[in-house]
């Protein structure tokens, strides 16, 4: 018997919409880690990150009857995550991003990780967010544009500006350490 090809995210969502058992669980299994990581890099409390991630999947489930495959599912779910994060910040009236020094990292060299986190803290919040979506969430330029509701050229310019500012901040940090 030939092996069935694995369905892509959009097909799985349409399958879940049609009521196929186990379909939504596949989406949850595929995106639980990335969505939690999205929040974990933006809030200092792991439990809060888990709560916000659960809110994303609840929103996806609530929107399931209205889901239409118009673009990549990755940009769809990360746009929901960004909206959940913004709504939570508005609710708490905590507009500044959480200090990155509180976020656990996987760095082999802890000193290098500290330098990077401190340099990231110095970036403009919009530049920091676009850089995090690209480097941590591995979203394409188009997916970032979809998440942020801006043109792709705006993403390109913000990313360029963020990388240059990060480079400058890292260079300054190394000079201070000497």
MIGUMI-508244 format. One record per residue (C-alpha): residue in one letter; x, y, z. Coordinates in steps of 0.1 Angstrom, whole numbers, plus 5000, padded with zeros to 4 digits. Layout:
MIGUMI-508244
AXYZ ...
end
This chain:
MIGUMI-508244
X500050005000 X501550344990 X502350585019 X500150885021 X502051225017 X502051445048 X499551725045 X500852085047 X499552325074 X496852475052 X495552125042 X495452025079 X493552335088 X490952275061 X490751915073 X490152035109 X487552275095 X485851975079 X485751805113 X488451535106 X489451385139 X492951465150 X493551745125 X493652035151 X495951825173 X498351805143 X498452185141 X498952205179 X501751955178 X503452135149 X503252485164 X503152445202 X506852485205 X507352775180 X504352975195 X505552915231 X509053025220 X507653335204 X506153445237 X509053315258 X511453555240 X509053845247 X507853795283 X509953715313 X507553465329 X507453115314 X503953055328 X502753375312 X504253255279 X502352935282 X499153115290 X499553345260 X500353045237 X497152875249 X495253185240 X496653165205 X495452805200 X492052895215 X491753185190 X492752955161 X490152705172 X487452985176 X488353115141 X488352765125 X484852795109 X485953115092 X489553005082 X490453055046 X493752945032 X494853285018 X498553275026 X500953065047 X499552925079 X502853025097 X502153395090 X498453335101 X499353185134 X502253435142 X499853725133 X497453585159 X500353545184 X501353915178 X497754025183 X497453825215 X500653975228 X499554325219 X496154275235 X497854145267 X500154445268 X497254685263 X495354505291 X498254535315 X499154885303 X502754745299 X503754895266 X507554845268 X508954505258 X510054275286 X513854305293 X515554045272 X518053975300 X515353775317 X514753545288 X516453205289 X518853145260 X520552855244 X523953025240 X527052825243 X528953125256 X526853305283 X528853625280 X528153645243 X524453585250 X524453875276 X526054105250 X523454015224 X520554055248 X521854395260 X522454515225 X518854395215 X517454595244 X518854915229 X517054865196 X513855055188 X510954815197 X509654795161 X513154715148 X513654455176 X510354285168 X511054255131 X514554115139 X513153865163 X510453745139 X513153695112 X516053545134 X514153355161 X510853265144 X512553215110 X509653395092 X510153495056 X510053865046 X506553805032 X505353635064 X506753915085 X504954165063 X501753965067 X502153955105 X502854325108 X500454435081 X503154635062 X504654615028 X507654375022 X509854675014 X509054815049 X510154485064 X513454495044 X514254845055 X513354775091 X515454465091 X518354645076 X518054925101 X517754675130 X520754475119 X522954795115 X521754915150 X522454575165 X525954575149 X526654925163 X525454825197 X527554505197 X530554695186 X530054955214 X529554675239 X532854505230 X534754835232 X533354895267 X534354535278 X538054595268 
end
